[in-house]
Amino acid sequence: MRKNVLYGILGGMIFILSSCAGTRPNNLGLQSGQFIDCPNSPNCVSTQSDSKKAKISAIGFEGAGKIAKENLIKVIESYPRTRIVKNEGNYLYVEFKTGLGGFVDDVEFVVDDQAQQIHFRSASRLGHSDMGANRRRMEKVRKAFADL
């Protein structure tokens, strides 16, 4: 009896935690060279945002954009629970999954060869607030890229 109750609780917890991934957005990608705007909720940052709350600086680089993108991919692949969903031309779409709860953040990058900057947008798939997680992660990505 105790064993069945324990299995029921564990099964319920696994179901709840696995449902934190949410559904992949279908409106991502570049539109006229721009990402979609961040929502009004405080769980998104973007280098292309006009909102002070969502605005974050782009990642600068020197040299060829192709090399910068390769280095960015090295940084991304160094993170656990990360999956590159789309890698086309100067664009990357990546899913970052949290360890606890399995929450998914959708992160887009575009390498601007001419400006020598990598623009990005990072947004939580579910919930209202991420308690600054997207901003902190993207600052860590920036630092790891600079340290290569």
C-alpha positions as CSV (number, residue, x, y, z in Angstrom):
1,M,0.0,0.0,0.0
2,R,2.7,2.5,1.0
3,K,4.6,1.5,-2.2
4,N,1.6,2.3,-4.4
5,V,1.1,5.7,-2.7
6,L,4.8,6.5,-3.2
7,Y,4.6,5.6,-6.9
8,G,1.5,7.7,-7.3
9,I,3.2,10.7,-5.7
10,L,6.4,10.3,-7.8
11,G,4.3,9.8,-11.0
12,G,2.4,13.0,-10.3
13,M,5.5,15.0,-9.6
14,I,7.1,13.7,-12.8
15,F,4.0,14.7,-14.8
16,I,3.9,18.2,-13.2
17,L,7.6,18.8,-13.8
18,S,7.6,17.5,-17.3
19,S,4.7,19.8,-18.2
20,C,6.9,22.8,-17.4
21,A,8.4,22.6,-20.9
22,G,5.4,24.2,-22.5
23,T,4.8,24.4,-26.3
24,R,7.5,25.7,-28.6
25,P,6.5,29.1,-29.9
26,N,5.6,29.3,-33.6
27,N,6.3,33.1,-34.0
28,L,10.1,33.0,-33.5
29,G,12.7,33.9,-36.2
30,L,13.7,37.2,-37.8
31,Q,11.1,39.4,-39.4
32,S,12.8,42.2,-41.5
33,G,16.0,41.5,-39.5
34,Q,14.4,41.9,-36.1
35,F,13.2,39.5,-33.4
36,I,9.6,39.8,-32.1
37,D,9.2,42.2,-29.3
38,C,9.5,41.0,-25.7
39,P,6.1,40.8,-23.9
40,N,5.3,43.2,-21.0
41,S,6.1,40.4,-18.6
42,P,9.5,40.5,-16.9
43,N,10.8,37.2,-18.3
44,C,12.4,38.3,-21.5
45,V,15.5,40.3,-22.5
46,S,16.4,41.4,-26.0
47,T,19.2,43.5,-27.6
48,Q,16.6,44.9,-29.9
49,S,14.1,45.9,-27.3
50,D,13.0,49.5,-26.8
51,S,11.8,48.7,-23.3
52,K,14.3,49.7,-20.5
53,K,13.3,46.6,-18.5
54,A,13.9,44.2,-21.4
55,K,16.9,45.9,-23.0
56,I,20.3,44.2,-22.8
57,S,23.6,44.9,-24.7
58,A,24.6,42.9,-27.7
59,I,27.7,40.7,-27.7
60,G,30.5,42.4,-29.5
61,F,33.2,40.5,-31.5
62,E,36.1,41.2,-33.8
63,G,36.9,39.4,-37.1
64,A,34.6,37.2,-39.2
65,G,31.0,36.6,-38.2
66,K,31.4,32.9,-39.2
67,I,34.1,32.5,-36.5
68,A,32.0,34.4,-34.0
69,K,29.1,32.1,-34.6
70,E,31.3,29.0,-34.2
71,N,32.6,30.4,-30.9
72,L,29.0,31.2,-29.8
73,I,28.0,27.6,-30.5
74,K,30.9,26.4,-28.4
75,V,29.6,28.5,-25.5
76,I,26.1,27.3,-26.0
77,E,27.1,23.7,-26.1
78,S,29.0,24.1,-22.8
79,Y,25.7,24.6,-21.0
80,P,23.8,21.5,-19.8
81,R,20.3,20.8,-21.0
82,T,20.7,22.9,-24.1
83,R,19.5,22.1,-27.6
84,I,20.2,24.0,-30.8
85,V,16.9,23.8,-32.7
86,K,17.8,25.8,-35.7
87,N,21.1,26.8,-37.2
88,E,20.7,28.6,-40.5
89,G,23.0,31.2,-41.9
90,N,23.6,33.9,-39.3
91,Y,20.7,32.7,-37.1
92,L,20.5,30.3,-34.2
93,Y,17.5,29.2,-32.2
94,V,18.3,27.4,-28.9
95,E,16.3,25.9,-26.1
96,F,17.8,26.2,-22.6
97,K,16.1,23.9,-20.0
98,T,16.4,24.5,-16.3
99,G,17.6,21.7,-14.0
100,L,14.8,22.1,-11.5
101,G,11.4,21.9,-13.0
102,G,12.5,21.6,-16.6
103,F,11.4,25.1,-17.6
104,V,12.3,26.0,-21.1
105,D,13.7,29.3,-22.3
106,D,13.7,30.1,-26.0
107,V,16.8,32.0,-27.1
108,E,17.5,33.4,-30.5
109,F,20.8,34.8,-31.8
110,V,21.7,36.6,-35.0
111,V,25.2,37.5,-36.0
112,D,25.5,40.9,-37.5
113,D,28.7,40.7,-39.5
114,Q,28.7,44.4,-40.5
115,A,28.2,45.8,-37.0
116,Q,30.3,43.0,-35.4
117,Q,27.6,42.3,-32.9
118,I,25.6,39.2,-31.9
119,H,22.0,40.2,-31.1
120,F,19.8,38.0,-29.1
121,R,16.4,37.5,-27.5
122,S,15.9,35.2,-24.5
123,A,12.4,34.6,-23.1
124,S,10.8,32.1,-20.7
125,R,8.3,29.9,-22.4
126,L,6.0,29.8,-19.4
127,G,5.2,32.0,-16.4
128,H,5.2,35.7,-15.8
129,S,8.5,36.3,-14.0
130,D,11.8,34.4,-14.3
131,M,13.3,36.3,-11.3
132,G,16.1,37.6,-13.7
133,A,17.2,34.2,-14.9
134,N,17.3,35.1,-18.6
135,R,19.3,38.3,-18.0
136,R,21.8,36.4,-15.8
137,R,22.2,33.6,-18.3
138,M,22.8,35.9,-21.2
139,E,25.4,37.9,-19.2
140,K,27.1,34.6,-18.5
141,V,27.0,33.7,-22.2
142,R,28.5,37.2,-23.0
143,K,31.3,36.6,-20.5
144,A,32.1,33.1,-21.6
145,F,32.2,34.3,-25.3
146,A,34.6,37.1,-24.3
147,D,36.8,34.6,-22.4
148,L,37.3,32.4,-25.5
